[in-house]
């Protein structure tokens, strides 16, 4: 295949597909996820020659349903970043918005889908990493609820927040892949009769309150046309700073190679890991309790609607440390809560259960498809501002 976007790290000769619901779908696996006999770098120099002996269960399920692995996708080093700038393998470029970031960390998956180099992507999302690239590149990505899809065989970033999920050009394809990954039927499309909470103020997961952003209001007329009742809503803050748990678990994930091999890490991730070494144990314990209590929250609405980014997409060469918090304001809280979140361009649908967001996304896409002369939903529907 011709990869003009630096989206693919390792190409794989496709095997003959088996019969199944995904028969012949070309699958690009994020290079954070193990594939037996195929180099899997985790986007790093440390593991540049790593060839796993086993394949992650999530990959096995998709292949058993007829998908064929065509390669491993480029990513932000160790999936810890929001731009897919990689010091060892180069920056992933954006086919939809040349010169703008693909988002991260699953930028390779998103760019390849946007250019038609694959039909499905399998990626990870710990704070934004499926939804942000999907939005930046005008495709669709699902962060399942925590624990719904097995994360075994994916290099851990922060196990309390790590998820594995599908990406594709349409909600329909994402829902089909999710069905294979979970063994559950594809939900029936549904928005009519649901109460949707519109989020214009993202909850902070620690630190100062984040600024309001009214970008999601643009989706209210269509949601109401589809029969939903939309009300303004807020999600309460956790009762303590949750960042110490993130940094503690990230430090533990790299304990075997950091700081002993610090020179083999790029500047961006090295700076984060150095910060992670300084977290106080008492702060980690408080954060763990805060996450556990926050995950007991039961929303008063059926689902939430929010932007993914709701702002201009930064340049591909932006400073990741400067943009990472504003770009993930509406994304990271749902990893901490453990809820499902679906990105359709810049529209994000959020609920505790995967089925709820997929049903709503399918209903949204069905109307988009009906409105298109070709009968196909526009790939960049709801895309973030360029």
C-alpha positions in Angstrom: 0.0 0.0 0.0 1.1 3.6 -0.6 1.3 5.4 2.8 1.8 9.1 2.2 1.0 10.0 5.8 3.6 8.0 7.9 0.6 6.2 9.3 2.0 2.6 9.2 5.1 1.3 10.9 5.0 -2.3 9.7 3.1 -3.7 6.7 1.7 -7.2 7.0 0.9 -9.5 4.0 -2.8 -10.2 4.5 -3.8 -13.7 5.2 -6.8 -15.4 3.6 -9.8 -14.2 5.5 -12.1 -16.7 7.2 -15.9 -16.5 6.8 -17.5 -14.2 9.3 -19.2 -10.8 9.8 -15.9 -8.9 9.1 -14.9 -11.0 6.1 -12.2 -9.3 4.2 -12.1 -6.1 6.3 -8.5 -4.7 6.3 -7.5 -4.3 9.9 -4.7 -1.9 11.0 -3.6 -2.6 14.6 -2.1 0.2 16.7 1.5 -0.7 17.4 0.7 -0.6 21.1 -1.1 -4.0 20.8 0.7 -7.3 20.4 0.6 -9.4 17.2 2.5 -12.7 17.2 5.4 -12.8 14.8 5.0 -9.2 13.8 7.3 -6.4 15.1 5.5 -4.4 17.8 7.4 -1.4 18.9 4.9 0.4 21.2 6.1 3.5 19.3 9.4 3.4 21.1 13.1 2.9 20.7 13.2 0.6 23.7 11.1 -2.0 21.9 12.2 -1.3 18.3 13.0 -4.9 17.6 10.3 -6.5 19.8 8.4 -9.4 18.2 5.7 -10.8 20.5 5.0 -14.5 20.7 1.3 -14.0 21.3 -1.5 -12.0 19.8 -3.8 -9.9 21.9 -7.3 -11.4 22.4 -9.0 -8.4 20.9 -7.0 -8.8 17.6 -7.7 -12.6 17.7 -11.5 -11.9 17.9 -11.5 -9.6 14.9 -9.4 -12.0 12.8 -11.6 -14.9 13.8 -14.6 -12.9 12.5 -12.9 -12.5 9.1 -10.8 -9.3 9.4 -7.2 -9.5 8.0 -4.3 -7.6 9.6 -2.6 -5.4 7.0 -0.2 -3.6 9.3 0.7 -1.9 12.6 -0.1 1.8 13.0 2.3 4.6 14.0 1.5 6.4 17.3 2.8 8.7 19.9 5.6 7.1 21.8 4.2 4.6 24.3 0.7 6.0 23.5 1.5 8.9 26.0 0.7 12.0 24.0 -2.0 13.8 22.0 -0.2 14.6 18.7 1.3 11.4 17.3 4.6 13.2 17.0 7.2 10.4 17.4 10.9 11.0 17.8 11.8 7.6 16.4 9.4 7.0 13.6 8.3 10.5 12.6 5.1 12.4 12.9 1.8 11.0 11.5 0.3 13.4 9.0 -3.3 14.3 8.6 -5.0 13.4 5.2 -8.1 15.4 6.0 -6.4 18.5 7.2 -2.9 18.7 5.8 -0.5 20.6 8.2 -2.8 20.0 11.2 -2.2 17.3 13.9 -3.9 13.9 13.6 -4.3 14.0 17.3 -3.0 11.1 19.4 -2.0 8.8 20.4 -3.8 6.6 17.7 -3.0 9.0 14.9 -1.7 6.3 12.6 -5.0 4.4 12.7 -7.0 7.6 12.1 -4.9 8.8 9.2 -5.0 5.4 7.5 -8.7 5.2 7.8 -9.1 8.8 6.5 -7.1 7.8 3.4 -8.8 4.5 2.9 -5.6 2.4 3.6 -7.7 0.2 5.9 -11.3 -0.5 6.8 -11.0 -1.0 10.6 -8.6 0.2 13.2 -8.0 -1.4 16.6 -6.5 1.1 19.1 -6.2 2.1 22.7 -7.6 5.1 24.6 -6.4 6.1 28.1 -7.2 9.8 28.0 -8.3 10.6 24.5 -6.3 8.4 22.2 -9.1 6.9 20.0 -11.6 9.8 20.1 -9.2 12.7 19.5 -7.6 11.3 16.3 -11.0 10.2 15.0 -12.2 13.8 15.4 -9.0 15.4 13.9 -9.2 13.0 10.8 -13.0 13.0 10.4 -13.6 9.3 11.2 -15.4 7.4 14.0 -13.9 6.0 17.1 -15.3 4.2 20.2 -13.8 4.2 23.6 -15.7 1.4 25.3 -16.5 1.4 28.9 -13.6 0.4 31.1 -13.1 -3.4 31.0 -15.7 -4.1 28.3 -13.1 -5.1 25.7 -10.0 -7.1 26.9 -6.9 -5.0 27.2 -4.6 -8.0 27.6 -1.8 -7.9 25.1 -1.7 -4.1 24.9 1.3 -2.4 26.6 -0.2 -0.6 29.7 -0.1 3.1 30.1 -2.4 3.5 33.1 -4.4 0.2 33.7 -7.1 1.9 35.7 -8.0 4.0 32.6 -6.7 2.0 29.6 -9.3 0.8 27.1 -9.1 -1.0 23.7 -11.6 -0.1 21.0 -12.5 0.0 17.3 -12.2 2.8 14.7 -13.7 3.0 11.3 -15.1 5.4 8.7 -18.7 4.9 9.9 -20.6 4.2 13.1 -22.1 1.1 11.5 -18.6 -0.4 11.0 -17.5 0.5 14.5 -20.7 -1.0 15.9 -20.1 -4.2 14.0 -16.5 -4.5 15.2 -17.6 -3.8 18.8 -20.2 -6.6 18.5 -17.4 -9.0 17.5 -15.1 -7.7 20.3 -17.8 -8.1 23.0 -19.9 -11.0 21.7 -23.0 -8.8 22.0 -25.5 -7.9 19.3 -25.3 -4.6 17.5 -27.7 -2.2 19.2 -30.8 -1.0 17.5 -30.5 2.7 16.5 -32.2 5.0 19.0 -32.3 8.6 19.9 -36.0 9.3 20.0 -37.4 9.6 23.5 -33.9 9.9 25.2 -32.9 12.7 27.4 -29.5 14.1 26.5 -27.4 16.3 28.8 -25.5 18.9 26.8 -22.1 19.5 28.3 -20.6 22.9 27.8 -18.4 22.8 31.0 -16.0 19.8 31.2 -15.4 18.4 34.6 -11.8 18.7 35.8 -10.0 15.5 36.8 -7.7 17.5 39.0 -6.3 21.1 39.1 -8.2 24.3 38.3 -11.7 24.3 36.7 -11.6 24.1 32.9 -13.2 26.9 30.7 -16.6 26.4 29.3 -17.0 25.6 25.6 -20.4 26.0 23.8 -19.3 24.1 20.7 -21.7 21.2 21.4 -24.7 23.5 21.1 -24.4 23.2 17.3 -25.7 19.6 17.5 -28.8 20.4 19.5 -31.2 21.1 16.6 -30.4 17.8 14.9 -30.6 15.8 18.1 -34.0 17.3 18.8 -35.1 16.7 15.2 -34.3 13.0 15.9 -36.6 13.0 18.8 -34.3 13.5 21.8 -34.9 16.0 24.6 -31.7 18.0 25.2 -31.1 19.8 28.5 -28.1 21.7 29.8 -26.2 19.5 32.2 -23.1 19.3 34.3 -21.1 16.4 35.7 -19.8 17.0 39.3 -16.1 17.0 39.9 -14.3 14.2 41.6 -13.7 14.9 45.3 -9.9 14.8 44.9 -7.2 15.2 42.3 -7.0 12.0 40.2 -3.8 12.8 38.3 -1.5 11.2 40.9 -3.1 7.8 40.1 -2.4 8.3 36.4 1.2 9.2 37.0 1.8 6.5 39.5 0.5 3.7 37.2 2.4 5.1 34.2 5.6 5.0 36.3 4.9 1.5 37.3 4.3 0.5 33.7 7.8 1.6 32.8 9.6 0.5 36.0 11.7 -2.1 34.1 13.1 0.5 31.7 12.8 3.9 33.3 14.9 5.6 34.6 17.5 2.9 33.8 17.1 3.5 30.0 16.0 7.1 30.2 18.2 8.1 27.3 16.2 5.8 25.0 13.0 7.8 25.6 12.1 10.8 23.6 12.1 14.2 25.3 8.3 14.4 25.5 7.6 11.1 27.2 10.8 11.3 29.3 9.6 14.6 30.8 6.3 13.1 31.8 8.0 10.0 33.3 10.4 12.2 35.3 7.3 14.0 36.7 5.7 10.7 37.5 8.7 9.7 39.7 7.8 12.5 42.2 4.2 11.5 43.0 3.6 11.0 46.8 2.1 7.7 47.9 -0.6 9.5 50.0 -1.7 11.4 46.9 -1.9 8.2 45.0 -4.1 6.6 47.7 -6.4 9.7 47.7 -6.7 9.7 44.0 -7.5 6.0 43.9 -10.3 6.5 46.4 -11.6 9.6 44.4 -11.7 7.5 41.2 -13.6 4.7 42.9 -16.2 7.1 44.4 -16.6 9.0 41.1 -17.3 5.8 39.3 -20.3 5.3 41.5 -21.9 8.3 39.9 -25.2 7.5 38.1 -26.1 10.2 35.6 -29.6 11.8 35.7 -29.8 11.7 31.8 -29.7 8.8 29.3 -26.5 10.1 27.7 -24.4 13.2 27.3 -23.4 15.1 24.2 -20.3 17.2 24.1 -17.6 18.3 21.6 -14.5 16.2 21.2 -12.4 19.3 20.7 -14.7 22.1 19.9 -11.8 24.3 18.7 -9.3 24.8 16.0 -7.1 21.7 15.4 -3.4 22.7 16.2 -0.6 22.4 13.7 1.2 19.1 13.3 4.4 20.6 14.7 2.7 22.1 17.8 4.2 21.8 21.3 2.4 18.7 22.7 3.0 19.7 26.3 1.2 23.0 25.7 -1.9 21.6 23.9 -2.5 18.3 25.7 -4.8 19.6 28.5 -7.0 21.9 26.3 -7.3 19.2 23.6 -8.5 16.6 26.1 -10.8 18.7 28.3 -13.9 16.9 27.2 -12.2 13.5 26.7 -10.1 12.5 29.8 -12.9 12.7 32.3 -14.7 9.7 30.7 -11.6 7.5 31.1 -11.5 8.4 34.7 -15.3 7.7 35.1 -14.9 4.5 33.1 -17.8 5.4 30.8 -18.2 4.7 27.0 -17.7 7.5 24.6 -18.2 7.6 20.8 -16.6 10.3 18.6 -18.3 11.0 15.2 -16.1 13.8 13.9 -16.3 16.4 16.6 -19.6 15.1 18.2 -19.0 13.0 21.3 -21.8 10.9 22.7 -21.2 9.6 26.3 -22.9 7.2 28.6 -22.0 4.5 31.2 -22.9 1.7 28.7 -21.5 1.1 25.2 -24.9 0.1 23.9 -26.4 3.5 24.7 -23.8 5.5 22.8 -23.7 3.1 19.8 -27.5 3.1 19.5 -27.5 6.9 19.5 -24.6 7.1 17.1 -26.3 4.7 14.7 -29.5 6.8 14.8 -27.5 9.9 14.1 -25.7 8.3 11.2 -28.9 6.8 9.7 -30.3 10.3 9.3 -27.0 11.6 7.9 -27.0 8.7 5.4 -30.7 9.3 4.4 -29.8 13.0 3.7 -26.9 12.1 1.4 -27.6 11.5 -2.3 -25.2 8.6 -2.3 -27.0 7.0 0.7 -23.7 7.0 2.7 -23.0 9.0 5.7 -20.4 11.7 5.2 -17.1 10.6 6.6 -16.3 14.0 8.2 -19.8 14.5 9.7 -19.5 16.6 12.8 -15.8 17.2 12.2 -13.9 19.6 14.4 -13.1 23.0 13.1 -10.1 23.2 10.8 
